Amino acid sequence: MTANPAIFHPDFVSPRRTIGRRTFDFSRQVAVMAIINRTPDSFHDRGRTFELSKAVAAVENAIAHEADWIDIGGVPFAPGPEVTEREEIDRVVPVVAAARERTDAVISVETYRPEVARVVLAAGADVINNVTGLHDLSLADAVAEAGASLIITHSLAAPRTPFPRPTYKDVTAEVAAFLRERAEAAIGRGLPPERIILDPGHDLNKNTRHSLELTRRLPEITGLGYPTLVAVSNKDFIGETLNLPQNERLAGTIATVAVCILQGARIVRVHDVAEIVSAVRMVEGILGWREPAVVRHNAV
């Protein structure tokens, strides 16, 4: 079979990875990560899953719709009211415990605090998702000690700090250099390369043109050799490109996810699990990575 030049195939450090209780072959597989926010002020959910019972119901819905991964957050990325370390733990640990009782899917927790990382990993999480550019390198220590995996995301500001009017000379080159340096720093703290995942951080300290360019040039990120996560779901760069409010961005999200997969992304972080699982599985089928569930049409 002739390779399609429109599809980028990254040369991964370790394409086959066991993360928690699941094994993925990222040379031909995409993991769908479901977002579960226990926050009253998240940018998209707006507190819909802040109540514990609603967060657990969202976990159950993600499992029912075949999410591969559950990502739990207790503190938004954006500036807002202070959330103490104790409050963050109280928000996320019960959801981690409930998820662990219900599924063998990967469980990650989004945090920038090393002590929170230690607590949630002990409670059953498999991965720490850090969206603050590994601002505190001791977070890598906590992940390494637990034998867990770490997602390193590009962002420039200190946690929960505004960063108005971000500027770059070459956004994709700068993001790639930042992520390479942060991965090397984590390795220097004892975290093996095969337990590192990178995220270019669409919209995080970036404007819409920056996020669109990152998407066009995503092979420069996926080509770093680590599995790449893209968190594009319902984000403002999609809304501004299409001039649509958050509740009308699903089609734009699906298109963006598909483009990112073709350019080497292997984990997609999303709100609308059922729709994105179908879209991702279709892309895998087209690429020849997944057999059809049934073959009846013109088969007899």
Residue, then its C-alpha position, 0 to 999 in steps of 0.5 A: m500500500t502506498a503511503n498517503p502524503a497527506i497523513f503524517h505518521p510520527d516516529f514515536v519514542s514508544p508507540r505502544r504504551t500501557i497507561g494505567r490498565r489500558t494499552f494503546d498502540f499510538s502508531r495506529q490508534v487514537a484515545v478519546m479523553a472525556i472531560i469531567n470538570r468539578t468546577p463551578d466556573s469552567f469555560h464550557d460546562r459552566g458548573r454543570t458537573f460541579e455537584l458530585s452526583k452530576a460529575v459521577a453521572a458524567v463519568e458513567n455517560a463517558i464510559a457508556h459511550e466508550a471513552d478511553w480516558i477520563d480527565i478530571g479537573g478541580v481548578p479551571f485554567a483561567p483566572g478566578p476565585e482562589v481554590t485551595e489545595r484542600e478544596e481541590i483535593d476534596r473536589v477531585v478525589p471522590v470523582v477519581a474513586a468513583a471512576r476507578e470503581r466503574t472502569d478500567a479506562v485511563i484516569s487523569v487529573e488536571t492539576y499544577r500542584p505536586e501534593v494534589a498529584r500525590v494524593v490523586l495518584a494514590a487514590g487511583a489516577d494514572v496520569i497527571n495532566n498539567v496545563t501550566g507548562l510544568h511551571d513547578l518541576s517538582l510536579a514531575d518528581a511526584v509523577a515519577e515517584a508514583g510510576a505514573s504518566l505526565i501530560i505537559t502542555h504549553s502555556l506561558a503564564a503562572p497558574r491562574t494568571p492573566f496573559p493579555r495579548p500574547t505575541y510570538k515571532d513563530v508560534t509553532a516553532e516556539v511551542a515546539a522548542f518549549l515542549r522539547e525543553r520541558a520534556e527534557a527537564a521532566i526526564g532529568r527529574g527521573l520521568p522516563p520518556e515513555r511516560i511523557i505526553l505533550d499538548p501544544g495548548h490550543d488557546l492557552n496564552k494564544n489568540t485564534r490565529h496562533s491556534l489555527e497556525l498550530t493546527r496547520r503545522l501540528p506535525e512540528i509538534t507531533g514530530l517531537g516523538y511523544p504522543t500528542l494530545v490536542a484539547v480543542s473541544n469547543k474552544d474559542f479559536i473554533g468559535e471565532t473562526l466560525n462566529l459561533p457561540q460555545n453551544e454551536r461548535l460541535a461540527g467545528t470541533i469534529a473537523t478540527v479533531a479529524v485534521c489533528i489526527l491526520q497530522g499525528a495527534r493521538i489523544v483528543r480531549v473532548h466534551d461531547v464524547a458520543e459524537i467524537v468517539s464516532a468521528v474518531r473511530m470513522v477516521e481510524g476506519i478510513l486510515g485502515w487502523r480499525e475494521p468495520a463493526v459489520v460488513r453487510h452492504n453489497a456483501v451478499 
